[in-house]
Amino acid sequence: MRKYDKSLIEVWDWKEKVYHDVKDLSAKDYIERVKEDAAKILTESQIKLKTISLKEKQQKVA
């Protein structure tokens, strides 16, 4: 029998819980959940992201 690191087992448990939490959501509901969770984390952590337009992002390649 293999021995797995405790942190790896914790990640597997976390992954399983998340799967069960979202498995019955439609694609639209899943995306909405991810957006809400991300917004909550960013707000709680006081992280501000800069919006970059596609025009600014595009660069000419020689």
N, C-alpha and C positions, 0 to 999 in steps of 0.2 A: 504494500500500500504506500502511495506517495504521501509525503507531508507537504502541505501547502502553507505558504506564509499567511499569517493572520490577516494582514492588510488585503491580500488577494481574496481571501474568503469574505471579508467585509465588502469588498467591491462587488463580488458576485451576489451577495445578499441585497445590496443596494440596487443593483441592476434588476434583480428579480422583482423587488418591490415596485420599482418604477414601471416595469413591464406590466405588472398586474394593475397598476393604477391607470394606465393609458390604453390598455389593449382593446377596450370596447369603444373607444372614441372614434368618431369619423375623422377623416383627414382634416377637414375644416376645424373641427373641435380640437384636434391634436395641435394644429398650428396655433390656434388661439391660446391654448394652454401654455405652449412654449413661449409665446410672446408675453403673456401675463407673468409667467415665472421669471423671464429675463428682465422685464421691466421692474419687477419687485426686487430682484437681486441688485440691479444697477442702482435703484433708488436707495436701498438699505446700505449699500456700500459707497454711496455718494460718488458713483462713477458717471462721468459725462462723456458721451461719445460724440465725435464730430461727424456730421453728415457730409459725405463727399458725393458731388454730382458725377454722373457718368461722363459728362463733357470734360470735367477737370481730370478725371481718371485716365481718359484716353490719351495716348501718346503716339506720335508718329514713329514708325520703325523704319530705319534706313533700308 
